[in-house]
Amino acid sequence: MVRAKIKKPQDKSVATKGFARFLFYFVQFTWGLPVNLISGIVFLFLRRKYRTEKFKNAYITYIPGNWGGLSLGIFIFMAEGKAEGWTNNTKIHEYGHTIQCLLLGPLYWIVVALPSAIWCNFFADYRKKNNVSYYKLYCESWANSWGVKWSGLKQFGIK
């Protein structure tokens, strides 16, 4: 009788072990230091009050409120109490922003953070009126694609 081999699910995420993981954090805390320093200080204050979890190479803090998410380097801040699907998609999306910071370092503020904040806060009515997806902006669709690639997870229902 031949026994079937059971395959363990593979972690398809990138840079979560060994030297690759070391390089990930090394780059985040050298090239990406300005972004991670500010968000790290915020994280230290908020982690005592709110639920936190590790997600791949990032740390997520869940904060109650009617808002979305914010990623600054390896520290992600997200709304608590949303639907499971929304939470899954947002984790992946915000992790994509984490990877953008890895690439862009201090340029992250100009290339991603500022355009994203403006798009989120000042163009909501425009997006709604014209039926434009939030992910239409270059840095948001880029965050989705890199979040999926680097986390090894899938998003559902993103238009």
C-alpha positions, 0 to 999 in steps of 0.5 A: 500500500502506497501512502499519500504524501501530504503537502504542507501549505507553503508560505508564498510570502516574500522575505519572511525568513532568514537573510531575506527577512534581515535585509527587509528590516535593514532596508526599512530601518535605513533607507526607510528610516524617516517613515518608520521612525515616525510610525514606530513612535505612534505604534509604541503609544497605540499598541498598549491601548489597541489590539495589534498583530504581526502580518508578514513583516509588518505590525498592524494596530486596529483602532476603532472608528469609521475609517480605513487604513494607513501604512507607514513603513512596517507599521499599519493602522487599520479600522477595528470591527469591519467585515472579514472580507474588508479586513483581509483586502485592507491588510493586503493593500496596506502591506503593499504600501509597506513594500512601496516604502521598502523601495522608495524610502524617504521618497515614499512621502511624495510618491505615495503618502501625499497623493494617497492622502489627497485622493482619499480625503479630497476626492471621495465625492468625485469618485462617488459621482463618477463611479471611480474606484479608489484603486484607480489612482496609480499608488493604490492599484500598485499597493494592491498588486504588490500586496498580493505578490509579497503577501502571497494572499488574494484579495476578493471583490476589488474593482 
